[in-house]
Amino acid sequence: MKINITPHQDYQVVRIEDELEIITDLSELKFLIDGYISVGKHKIAVAFSNTSYIYSGAIAVLMSCHNTLSEYDEGELCIVEPNKEIQWIFSKLNIDKVLNIYDSIDELPIKTSEDS
């Protein structure tokens, strides 16, 4: 799995850039997020823009990462730039009620001085 990581504001944006159209295993993502947690980074945005389908095992990994990050103040796992198939799956499974989903990285919340 090819993963590209870029910082954006308070978030680490993890972009899944696999040529495959099906994401079946996100254990590499879990390992990566655990590494970020260990260095105090608790805001992760995952982008699936080129992914057309995601299996239940990969969804379970996302939810596990969400649960782990939720234990930290201001910790968050969110989804950015999902395609219509991913949005549909997350909506049908009510994942969009648990994870914040943003159409672009520019919609990610920006921490203001009032938030401190």
N, C-alpha and C positions, 0 to 999 in steps of 0.2 A: 504494500500500500504506500503510495506517495503522499506525503503530508507536507504542506507548506505552512510555516508559522510566521505571522507578522504581528507586532504590537499595534494596538489602536486604542488610544486613550488609556483607560485602566484595564483593558482586556487584552488577552492573548487570543488572536484569531487563528484558529486551526482550520486550514482549508484542506479537505480531502480531495486530492487531485488524481485519483485513480482513473485509468482509461476504462475500467470495467463499469458496466451500467448497474451492477448489483453490489451492494455492500452487505457482506455476510458476517464479517468479524471485525470488531473495533477494539480488540484487546491491546493493540499497539497504541490506540488513542488513550485507553485507560492508563497504560504505563506512562505515557507522556503527561497526562493530567496529574497523576500521582507525583511525578517529578516537579511539576509547577507548584503543587501544594507544598511540597517539602521545602521550597525556597520562598514561600509566602505569597505566591500569586494565586488568587482565589477567584478570578473572573476570567472565564473561558467562553469564547464564542466559537461554535463549530459551523463551518460552511459546507453545505452539500450541494452546491450549485450545479455540478455536473452529474449528480447521482440520480438515477431514475427510480430506484427501488431500494428499500432497506429492509432486511429481515429482522425477525423478532429477537434473535441473539444480539444483533447490533443495537437494537432499541434497548435491550436489557442493560447493555454496557453503558449507554447514554444515561439511563435512569440511575444506575449505580453511581456514576460520576456526579450526577446532579445531587443525589443524596449526600455524597461525601462533601461536595462543595457547600451545600446548604448548612452544614454544621459550623461554618465559619461566618463571622460578621461580614456582611456584604459579599459573601461567596455566591457565585452564580455560574451556572452552565446555561447558555442560551444557544439558539440556532439562528444563523443569519443566511440570507440569500437562498432559502430553500426553493426547489423547483415545485411545480404544481403537484407532482406525484408524492413528494415528501410531505407537503402541506396536507394533502388529502389523507395520507396514512396517519399523520399525527392528529389530525382532526377526528378521524374515525375512532382512534384509540384514546381520545381526550388528552393526549400528551400536550397539546397546545394549551391546556388548562394548567399544566404543571410547569412546563418550560416556556420562557419567553421566546417568541419567534419574531425576528425583525427581517424586513425585506432587504435591507442593506446594512453594511457596517456603519454607515453614517447615522443610522437610527439608534445605535447603541447609546445607552444613557451616559451622560458626561457628569462626573462628580463635580459639584460646585462647592464653593467655600461654605455654603449654608449646610451642605451634606456632612461636613466634618464634625 
